[in-house]
Amino acid sequence: MGGFLLSLFVVAFFAFMLAPIVVVVVISFTSAGYAAFPIPGWSLRWFYRIWEYPPFVDAMITSVQVAVLATVLSCVLAIPAALYLTRARSGWADGVTTFLLSPLSVPMIVIGFSSLFFLTWIGIGISFTALVITHTVACLPYVLRTVTAVHRAVPPAYEEAAAILGAGRWATFREVTLPLIRPGIAAGALFSFLTSFDNLPISFFFGSAQTNTLPVVMLSYIENQFDPSIAALSTLQLLLAVICLLAADRIYGIEKMTVAA
Amino acid sequence: MARANASRFRFNPPGWFLLLPAVLFLIAFFVLPLVDDGLRSIRADDGSLTLARYVAILSDRFYLGVIVETVALSSAVTVICVLIGYPVAYHLVRRAGCWSALIVFLLIAPLLTSIIMRTFGWQVLFARRGLINTLLVQDLGLLEQPLRILNTPGLAIAALVHVLVPFMVLSIAAVLQGIDQRLEEGAQVLGASRWRTFVEITLPLSLDGIGTGAILVFMIANGSFVTLALLGGGFQTLPLFIFQQFNTTRDFGMASTMSTVLLVIAMACLYLQLRLVRRQGI
């Protein structure tokens, strides 16, 4: 009896979890001119509508550019740090790890608000560069986490053997360490990309005609109009995320990701 | 080969040089903005230093109310997440068996959807002529008038729980997984009922998971902005206040003060989180 009630509860739980998502996916295929569920018929008109509405397309391009650059910058900064921190098991190294992960604990709106004033003060202001910098602050911890997790599982003996055999630091990194930690880098990069692509609380502080990211444009659109194009965009975004998740699962393992997330 | 390398790299930095790029970047673009924000909160309009805004926060019922409401809302959401998340985590670890992979996928999938998407979903479901109201009024005839659900505190809380409960389930499940099942079997062999076994063995052993999940959920709830901004509910929390002061009132000093308060709350949570993790020896 208890077991049956528990199963029933879990089923209800997932109905609650999936309801708003399924509804939006279905509405994105509606033939109607308004957002309502259930839908009167199926069509792809709202996906075409996205391409015909320039602000969406521009914002999508901006979002992809920012996400790619912030991810590359996060990797360049976080990978060397991760390599050092996994091998240094001293008290202050733990402190540095905590510091490098701390952007995850600070509310994004605080990061966005304070960065706007600071970056304006040092002359970067509302710009594409500012978006990349602030997104990197938010993305760097994800790369650090996954790379650290994978590198910790690599026995130090491999790197020591390469060094004994005469490889320099760079050669050891390129020939031995890099191939071994590649899954961690890939998973971290995917997380970082998705985090940046979905970010709203930082991006809206840096919004302008040239720097509006997709979530910012979607937010301002949803405040004025309530049509299914937002659903179509959300479905595309979900599709992108699912592809990334499946890719990360193939190269990294989904269980490790839940620990890392 | 080795010799060639050695001669090429005459400058041989110590290992901690690898930390410098990341550390310097975060000091420049993460720490300095936050410090600058803190300074703005104690700088008066004429440039002198003042604690007037903090005095105002502690003496003005409106400002104090914003802080209390933020913490109260996050606490309520955290408690609901524990109550809902625990049974799901228990089911996932102890009962699900071959279904567990699917459950983990279903837990992670919502994490990948944007907040805007979920909010849009809630708005469609609970609109005046939305699915739920149509069901209740027309199809089932349970109600005369459609319910007003949008912009109520209940829906805002439900939407926050929807965003945060997966973190709770995963935190609790991680700890439940590590509990030696022989302890539970032992209790049952010695005559304890299932319920008593759960209350006296499983629950106490999983408190660390509840703690980790609770701090995580509380921390994210404090900073959550988009859900409340779009679904309303009449809540006035720190992130909404910061946004209003920035966007409408344009009182940047007060916005900085409130964002510093939010930062201090977040840092307190981080401290608790670290202590809990250390104690677990992870």
Interface residues (C-beta under 8 A of the other chain):
Chain A: G2 G3 L6 S7 F9 V10 F13 F14 F16 M17 L18 A19 P20 I21 V23 V24 I27 A35 A36 F37 P38 V76 L77 A78 P80 A81 L83 Y84 L85 R87 A88 V96 T98 F99 L100 S102 P103 S105 V106 P107 M108 I109 V110 I111 F113 S114 S115 F117 F118 L119 W121 I133 T134 T136 V137 L140 L144 G166 A167 G168 R169 W170 A171 L194 D198 L200 P201 F205 P215 M218 L219 I222 F226 I230 A231 S234 Q237 L238 A241 V242 C244 L245 I254 E255 M257 T258 V259 A261
Chain B: M1 A2 N5 A6 F9 G15 W16 L18 L19 P21 A22 V23 F25 L26 F29 F30 L32 P33 L34 D36 D37 R40 I84 P87 V88 Y90 H91 R95 A101 I103 V104 F105 L106 L107 I108 A109 P110 L111 L112 T113 S114 I115 I116 M117 R118 T119 F120 G121 W122 Q123 V124 L125 A127 R129 G130 L131 H162 V165 P166 L170 A174 R194 W195 M219 N222 G223 F225 V226 L230 P239 I242 F243 F246 F252 A255 S256 S259 L262 L263 A266 M267 C269 L270 Q273 L274
